Amino acid sequence: MEELGATIGTATEFLTLTEPDAKVTIVRHYFRAEVLDMDLNRRDGPEPDDADTGDFSTVRVAPDASTLAALELQPPELVGYLRVHAKTWVA
């Protein structure tokens, strides 16, 4: 809801990445869910208005390798997973 103003269906975790460090371990969880509705006017939080946090434009893309490569997503492990698996997800 915060970044997209969206209501989603059931979220399913599809990837977990762990980055151990001497002082802290970062664990990132990635989920996919169906967008049931979206209204950008319902977005909330400071991120969309802060240029230092990046671009919060909404973009819908086809789940194919060339489209995913053009997005320059990070981290590389996520990109690799999506290239292999996203084409099997129902749009």
C-alpha positions in Angstrom: 0.0 0.0 0.0 2.7 2.5 1.0 4.7 2.7 -2.3 2.0 1.7 -4.8 -1.4 2.5 -3.2 -2.2 -1.1 -4.1 -4.3 -3.8 -2.5 -2.9 -7.2 -3.2 -3.9 -10.9 -2.9 -2.0 -13.5 -1.0 1.7 -12.8 -1.0 4.1 -15.8 -1.6 7.8 -15.6 -0.8 9.8 -16.7 -3.7 13.4 -15.8 -2.8 15.4 -15.1 0.4 18.9 -13.6 0.2 21.2 -13.5 3.2 24.3 -11.3 3.4 26.4 -12.1 6.4 28.8 -9.5 7.7 31.1 -9.2 10.8 28.6 -6.9 12.6 25.2 -7.6 11.1 23.5 -10.0 8.7 21.1 -8.6 6.2 18.2 -10.8 5.1 16.1 -9.8 2.2 12.8 -11.4 1.5 11.2 -11.2 -2.0 7.4 -11.8 -2.5 5.0 -11.9 -5.4 1.3 -11.2 -5.2 -1.5 -10.4 -7.6 -2.4 -6.7 -7.6 -6.1 -6.5 -7.0 -6.4 -2.7 -7.4 -4.0 0.2 -7.4 -4.6 4.0 -6.9 -1.4 6.0 -6.9 -3.2 8.7 -4.9 -3.3 6.3 -1.9 0.5 6.1 -1.7 2.0 7.1 1.6 5.4 7.6 3.2 8.3 9.9 2.5 10.0 7.8 -0.3 8.1 9.0 -3.4 8.8 12.6 -2.6 12.5 12.2 -1.7 14.7 12.3 -4.9 17.6 10.6 -3.0 15.6 7.3 -2.5 15.2 6.7 -6.3 12.3 6.6 -8.7 9.0 5.4 -7.5 7.3 5.4 -10.9 4.9 2.4 -11.5 5.9 0.3 -14.4 4.3 -2.9 -15.6 6.5 -5.2 -17.6 6.2 -8.6 -19.2 8.1 -11.4 -17.4 10.7 -12.1 -20.1 14.5 -12.1 -20.0 15.0 -9.1 -22.3 12.5 -6.9 -20.5 14.0 -7.8 -17.1 17.5 -7.1 -18.3 16.5 -3.6 -19.5 15.2 -2.7 -16.0 18.7 -3.0 -14.4 17.2 -4.6 -11.3 19.4 -5.2 -8.2 20.7 -7.4 -6.6 22.1 -9.7 -9.3 20.7 -12.8 -7.5 17.2 -11.5 -7.9 17.7 -10.8 -11.6 19.1 -14.3 -12.1 16.1 -15.9 -10.3 13.6 -13.8 -12.3 15.2 -14.7 -15.6 14.8 -18.4 -14.8 11.4 -18.4 -13.1 9.3 -15.3 -14.0 8.3 -16.6 -17.4 6.4 -19.4 -15.7 4.3 -17.0 -13.5 0.8 -16.2 -14.8 0.5 -12.5 -15.7 
